[in-house]
Amino acid sequence: MVEPFFPEFFKAYFIALGVLLGGSLLGGFASFFMGQPPLTEMYRLSNILRIWAIIAAIGGTFDTVYSFERGFLDGETKVLFKQFLLILSALGGANTGAMIINWLTQEHVSS
């Protein structure tokens, strides 16, 4: 069943946001239990998990590549534009999550 575009658009944003925040926070808890600095680990994980959050939000890479192929070769520009917006939404969610982690940890501030 094909889902309407706008719910899929918002889900891509919040899935990327949730993957990044959840992975970073849980990784920070794990590093605390292991005796390592949790805020530094959360910051490091937020940088590492960004691409994985985007991939998880768009539902894997093969569907997106197939949609781009169909858009270019079959002339379906509407499908191509929708996929571009979904990727942009996932990028926005991952970037929002990374900004929240940066704000929370203050690792980017040097004294």
PyMOL CGO cylinders between C-alpha atoms (Angstrom):
from pymol import cmd
from pymol.cgo import CYLINDER

trace = [
    CYLINDER, 0.00, 0.00, 0.00, 1.39, 3.38, -1.00, 0.3, 1, 1, 1, 1, 1, 1,
    CYLINDER, 1.39, 3.38, -1.00, 1.39, 5.97, 1.78, 0.3, 1, 1, 1, 1, 1, 1,
    CYLINDER, 1.39, 5.97, 1.78, 0.51, 9.60, 1.02, 0.3, 1, 1, 1, 1, 1, 1,
    CYLINDER, 0.51, 9.60, 1.02, 3.50, 11.90, 0.65, 0.3, 1, 1, 1, 1, 1, 1,
    CYLINDER, 3.50, 11.90, 0.65, 3.18, 14.29, 3.59, 0.3, 1, 1, 1, 1, 1, 1,
    CYLINDER, 3.18, 14.29, 3.59, 2.94, 11.63, 6.32, 0.3, 1, 1, 1, 1, 1, 1,
    CYLINDER, 2.94, 11.63, 6.32, 5.96, 9.94, 4.76, 0.3, 1, 1, 1, 1, 1, 1,
    CYLINDER, 5.96, 9.94, 4.76, 7.77, 13.30, 4.66, 0.3, 1, 1, 1, 1, 1, 1,
    CYLINDER, 7.77, 13.30, 4.66, 7.21, 13.92, 8.38, 0.3, 1, 1, 1, 1, 1, 1,
    CYLINDER, 7.21, 13.92, 8.38, 8.01, 10.33, 9.30, 0.3, 1, 1, 1, 1, 1, 1,
    CYLINDER, 8.01, 10.33, 9.30, 11.38, 10.59, 7.51, 0.3, 1, 1, 1, 1, 1, 1,
    CYLINDER, 11.38, 10.59, 7.51, 12.23, 13.69, 9.55, 0.3, 1, 1, 1, 1, 1, 1,
    CYLINDER, 12.23, 13.69, 9.55, 11.29, 12.20, 12.90, 0.3, 1, 1, 1, 1, 1, 1,
    CYLINDER, 11.29, 12.20, 12.90, 12.80, 8.78, 12.22, 0.3, 1, 1, 1, 1, 1, 1,
    CYLINDER, 12.80, 8.78, 12.22, 16.17, 10.40, 11.46, 0.3, 1, 1, 1, 1, 1, 1,
    CYLINDER, 16.17, 10.40, 11.46, 15.82, 12.59, 14.54, 0.3, 1, 1, 1, 1, 1, 1,
    CYLINDER, 15.82, 12.59, 14.54, 14.93, 9.60, 16.73, 0.3, 1, 1, 1, 1, 1, 1,
    CYLINDER, 14.93, 9.60, 16.73, 17.73, 7.39, 15.45, 0.3, 1, 1, 1, 1, 1, 1,
    CYLINDER, 17.73, 7.39, 15.45, 20.31, 10.08, 16.09, 0.3, 1, 1, 1, 1, 1, 1,
    CYLINDER, 20.31, 10.08, 16.09, 19.03, 11.14, 19.51, 0.3, 1, 1, 1, 1, 1, 1,
    CYLINDER, 19.03, 11.14, 19.51, 18.33, 7.63, 20.72, 0.3, 1, 1, 1, 1, 1, 1,
    CYLINDER, 18.33, 7.63, 20.72, 21.63, 6.21, 19.53, 0.3, 1, 1, 1, 1, 1, 1,
    CYLINDER, 21.63, 6.21, 19.53, 23.62, 9.07, 21.00, 0.3, 1, 1, 1, 1, 1, 1,
    CYLINDER, 23.62, 9.07, 21.00, 21.83, 9.07, 24.35, 0.3, 1, 1, 1, 1, 1, 1,
    CYLINDER, 21.83, 9.07, 24.35, 21.99, 5.31, 24.81, 0.3, 1, 1, 1, 1, 1, 1,
    CYLINDER, 21.99, 5.31, 24.81, 25.63, 5.30, 23.76, 0.3, 1, 1, 1, 1, 1, 1,
    CYLINDER, 25.63, 5.30, 23.76, 26.28, 8.00, 26.35, 0.3, 1, 1, 1, 1, 1, 1,
    CYLINDER, 26.28, 8.00, 26.35, 24.63, 5.88, 29.04, 0.3, 1, 1, 1, 1, 1, 1,
    CYLINDER, 24.63, 5.88, 29.04, 26.73, 2.89, 28.01, 0.3, 1, 1, 1, 1, 1, 1,
    CYLINDER, 26.73, 2.89, 28.01, 29.94, 4.89, 28.16, 0.3, 1, 1, 1, 1, 1, 1,
    CYLINDER, 29.94, 4.89, 28.16, 28.96, 6.17, 31.63, 0.3, 1, 1, 1, 1, 1, 1,
    CYLINDER, 28.96, 6.17, 31.63, 28.58, 2.60, 32.85, 0.3, 1, 1, 1, 1, 1, 1,
    CYLINDER, 28.58, 2.60, 32.85, 31.97, 1.73, 31.39, 0.3, 1, 1, 1, 1, 1, 1,
    CYLINDER, 31.97, 1.73, 31.39, 33.69, 4.65, 33.14, 0.3, 1, 1, 1, 1, 1, 1,
    CYLINDER, 33.69, 4.65, 33.14, 34.25, 6.81, 30.05, 0.3, 1, 1, 1, 1, 1, 1,
    CYLINDER, 34.25, 6.81, 30.05, 33.14, 10.45, 29.59, 0.3, 1, 1, 1, 1, 1, 1,
    CYLINDER, 33.14, 10.45, 29.59, 29.49, 10.24, 28.47, 0.3, 1, 1, 1, 1, 1, 1,
    CYLINDER, 29.49, 10.24, 28.47, 29.13, 13.72, 26.94, 0.3, 1, 1, 1, 1, 1, 1,
    CYLINDER, 29.13, 13.72, 26.94, 32.21, 13.30, 24.76, 0.3, 1, 1, 1, 1, 1, 1,
    CYLINDER, 32.21, 13.30, 24.76, 30.94, 9.91, 23.61, 0.3, 1, 1, 1, 1, 1, 1,
    CYLINDER, 30.94, 9.91, 23.61, 27.48, 11.32, 22.86, 0.3, 1, 1, 1, 1, 1, 1,
    CYLINDER, 27.48, 11.32, 22.86, 29.04, 14.03, 20.71, 0.3, 1, 1, 1, 1, 1, 1,
    CYLINDER, 29.04, 14.03, 20.71, 31.23, 11.51, 18.88, 0.3, 1, 1, 1, 1, 1, 1,
    CYLINDER, 31.23, 11.51, 18.88, 28.29, 9.16, 18.30, 0.3, 1, 1, 1, 1, 1, 1,
    CYLINDER, 28.29, 9.16, 18.30, 26.10, 11.95, 16.96, 0.3, 1, 1, 1, 1, 1, 1,
    CYLINDER, 26.10, 11.95, 16.96, 28.70, 12.61, 14.26, 0.3, 1, 1, 1, 1, 1, 1,
    CYLINDER, 28.70, 12.61, 14.26, 29.03, 8.92, 13.40, 0.3, 1, 1, 1, 1, 1, 1,
    CYLINDER, 29.03, 8.92, 13.40, 25.30, 8.09, 13.42, 0.3, 1, 1, 1, 1, 1, 1,
    CYLINDER, 25.30, 8.09, 13.42, 24.23, 10.94, 11.13, 0.3, 1, 1, 1, 1, 1, 1,
    CYLINDER, 24.23, 10.94, 11.13, 24.50, 9.00, 7.86, 0.3, 1, 1, 1, 1, 1, 1,
    CYLINDER, 24.50, 9.00, 7.86, 22.86, 5.92, 9.38, 0.3, 1, 1, 1, 1, 1, 1,
    CYLINDER, 22.86, 5.92, 9.38, 19.95, 8.01, 10.60, 0.3, 1, 1, 1, 1, 1, 1,
    CYLINDER, 19.95, 8.01, 10.60, 19.41, 9.31, 7.07, 0.3, 1, 1, 1, 1, 1, 1,
    CYLINDER, 19.41, 9.31, 7.07, 19.55, 5.82, 5.58, 0.3, 1, 1, 1, 1, 1, 1,
    CYLINDER, 19.55, 5.82, 5.58, 17.13, 4.47, 8.18, 0.3, 1, 1, 1, 1, 1, 1,
    CYLINDER, 17.13, 4.47, 8.18, 14.72, 7.34, 7.58, 0.3, 1, 1, 1, 1, 1, 1,
    CYLINDER, 14.72, 7.34, 7.58, 14.49, 6.88, 3.82, 0.3, 1, 1, 1, 1, 1, 1,
    CYLINDER, 14.49, 6.88, 3.82, 13.95, 3.16, 4.19, 0.3, 1, 1, 1, 1, 1, 1,
    CYLINDER, 13.95, 3.16, 4.19, 17.19, 1.87, 2.75, 0.3, 1, 1, 1, 1, 1, 1,
    CYLINDER, 17.19, 1.87, 2.75, 19.15, 2.93, -0.29, 0.3, 1, 1, 1, 1, 1, 1,
    CYLINDER, 19.15, 2.93, -0.29, 17.88, 0.54, -2.96, 0.3, 1, 1, 1, 1, 1, 1,
    CYLINDER, 17.88, 0.54, -2.96, 14.33, 1.90, -3.05, 0.3, 1, 1, 1, 1, 1, 1,
    CYLINDER, 14.33, 1.90, -3.05, 15.64, 5.42, -3.35, 0.3, 1, 1, 1, 1, 1, 1,
    CYLINDER, 15.64, 5.42, -3.35, 18.08, 4.50, -6.11, 0.3, 1, 1, 1, 1, 1, 1,
    CYLINDER, 18.08, 4.50, -6.11, 15.29, 2.70, -7.98, 0.3, 1, 1, 1, 1, 1, 1,
    CYLINDER, 15.29, 2.70, -7.98, 13.04, 5.75, -7.66, 0.3, 1, 1, 1, 1, 1, 1,
    CYLINDER, 13.04, 5.75, -7.66, 15.80, 8.02, -8.96, 0.3, 1, 1, 1, 1, 1, 1,
    CYLINDER, 15.80, 8.02, -8.96, 16.37, 5.65, -11.88, 0.3, 1, 1, 1, 1, 1, 1,
    CYLINDER, 16.37, 5.65, -11.88, 12.68, 5.62, -12.69, 0.3, 1, 1, 1, 1, 1, 1,
    CYLINDER, 12.68, 5.62, -12.69, 12.56, 9.40, -12.44, 0.3, 1, 1, 1, 1, 1, 1,
    CYLINDER, 12.56, 9.40, -12.44, 15.50, 9.93, -14.78, 0.3, 1, 1, 1, 1, 1, 1,
    CYLINDER, 15.50, 9.93, -14.78, 14.95, 7.17, -17.33, 0.3, 1, 1, 1, 1, 1, 1,
    CYLINDER, 14.95, 7.17, -17.33, 11.16, 7.10, -17.48, 0.3, 1, 1, 1, 1, 1, 1,
    CYLINDER, 11.16, 7.10, -17.48, 10.74, 10.84, -17.21, 0.3, 1, 1, 1, 1, 1, 1,
    CYLINDER, 10.74, 10.84, -17.21, 8.75, 10.70, -13.97, 0.3, 1, 1, 1, 1, 1, 1,
    CYLINDER, 8.75, 10.70, -13.97, 9.94, 13.97, -12.49, 0.3, 1, 1, 1, 1, 1, 1,
    CYLINDER, 9.94, 13.97, -12.49, 7.23, 13.93, -9.81, 0.3, 1, 1, 1, 1, 1, 1,
    CYLINDER, 7.23, 13.93, -9.81, 8.71, 10.75, -8.29, 0.3, 1, 1, 1, 1, 1, 1,
    CYLINDER, 8.71, 10.75, -8.29, 12.20, 12.22, -8.54, 0.3, 1, 1, 1, 1, 1, 1,
    CYLINDER, 12.20, 12.22, -8.54, 11.13, 15.41, -6.77, 0.3, 1, 1, 1, 1, 1, 1,
    CYLINDER, 11.13, 15.41, -6.77, 9.36, 13.46, -4.01, 0.3, 1, 1, 1, 1, 1, 1,
    CYLINDER, 9.36, 13.46, -4.01, 12.46, 11.35, -3.35, 0.3, 1, 1, 1, 1, 1, 1,
    CYLINDER, 12.46, 11.35, -3.35, 14.60, 14.47, -3.23, 0.3, 1, 1, 1, 1, 1, 1,
    CYLINDER, 14.60, 14.47, -3.23, 12.25, 16.01, -0.66, 0.3, 1, 1, 1, 1, 1, 1,
    CYLINDER, 12.25, 16.01, -0.66, 12.27, 12.82, 1.43, 0.3, 1, 1, 1, 1, 1, 1,
    CYLINDER, 12.27, 12.82, 1.43, 16.07, 12.81, 1.50, 0.3, 1, 1, 1, 1, 1, 1,
    CYLINDER, 16.07, 12.81, 1.50, 16.04, 16.50, 2.39, 0.3, 1, 1, 1, 1, 1, 1,
    CYLINDER, 16.04, 16.50, 2.39, 13.60, 15.81, 5.22, 0.3, 1, 1, 1, 1, 1, 1,
    CYLINDER, 13.60, 15.81, 5.22, 15.82, 13.02, 6.57, 0.3, 1, 1, 1, 1, 1, 1,
    CYLINDER, 15.82, 13.02, 6.57, 18.85, 15.32, 6.34, 0.3, 1, 1, 1, 1, 1, 1,
    CYLINDER, 18.85, 15.32, 6.34, 16.95, 17.93, 8.32, 0.3, 1, 1, 1, 1, 1, 1,
    CYLINDER, 16.95, 17.93, 8.32, 16.01, 15.44, 11.02, 0.3, 1, 1, 1, 1, 1, 1,
    CYLINDER, 16.01, 15.44, 11.02, 19.57, 14.20, 11.38, 0.3, 1, 1, 1, 1, 1, 1,
    CYLINDER, 19.57, 14.20, 11.38, 20.91, 17.75, 11.47, 0.3, 1, 1, 1, 1, 1, 1,
    CYLINDER, 20.91, 17.75, 11.47, 18.35, 18.75, 14.12, 0.3, 1, 1, 1, 1, 1, 1,
    CYLINDER, 18.35, 18.75, 14.12, 19.36, 15.77, 16.24, 0.3, 1, 1, 1, 1, 1, 1,
    CYLINDER, 19.36, 15.77, 16.24, 23.04, 16.63, 15.89, 0.3, 1, 1, 1, 1, 1, 1,
    CYLINDER, 23.04, 16.63, 15.89, 22.33, 20.24, 16.87, 0.3, 1, 1, 1, 1, 1, 1,
    CYLINDER, 22.33, 20.24, 16.87, 20.42, 19.09, 19.96, 0.3, 1, 1, 1, 1, 1, 1,
    CYLINDER, 20.42, 19.09, 19.96, 23.32, 16.82, 20.98, 0.3, 1, 1, 1, 1, 1, 1,
    CYLINDER, 23.32, 16.82, 20.98, 25.79, 19.68, 20.37, 0.3, 1, 1, 1, 1, 1, 1,
    CYLINDER, 25.79, 19.68, 20.37, 23.67, 21.95, 22.53, 0.3, 1, 1, 1, 1, 1, 1,
    CYLINDER, 23.67, 21.95, 22.53, 23.32, 19.30, 25.23, 0.3, 1, 1, 1, 1, 1, 1,
    CYLINDER, 23.32, 19.30, 25.23, 26.99, 18.35, 25.42, 0.3, 1, 1, 1, 1, 1, 1,
    CYLINDER, 26.99, 18.35, 25.42, 28.62, 21.72, 24.62, 0.3, 1, 1, 1, 1, 1, 1,
    CYLINDER, 28.62, 21.72, 24.62, 31.58, 19.78, 23.18, 0.3, 1, 1, 1, 1, 1, 1,
    CYLINDER, 31.58, 19.78, 23.18, 32.09, 22.32, 20.41, 0.3, 1, 1, 1, 1, 1, 1,
    CYLINDER, 32.09, 22.32, 20.41, 32.85, 25.11, 22.91, 0.3, 1, 1, 1, 1, 1, 1,
    CYLINDER, 32.85, 25.11, 22.91, 36.53, 25.41, 23.66, 0.3, 1, 1, 1, 1, 1, 1,
    CYLINDER, 36.53, 25.41, 23.66, 37.93, 27.39, 26.57, 0.3, 1, 1, 1, 1, 1, 1,
]
cmd.load_cgo(trace, "trace")
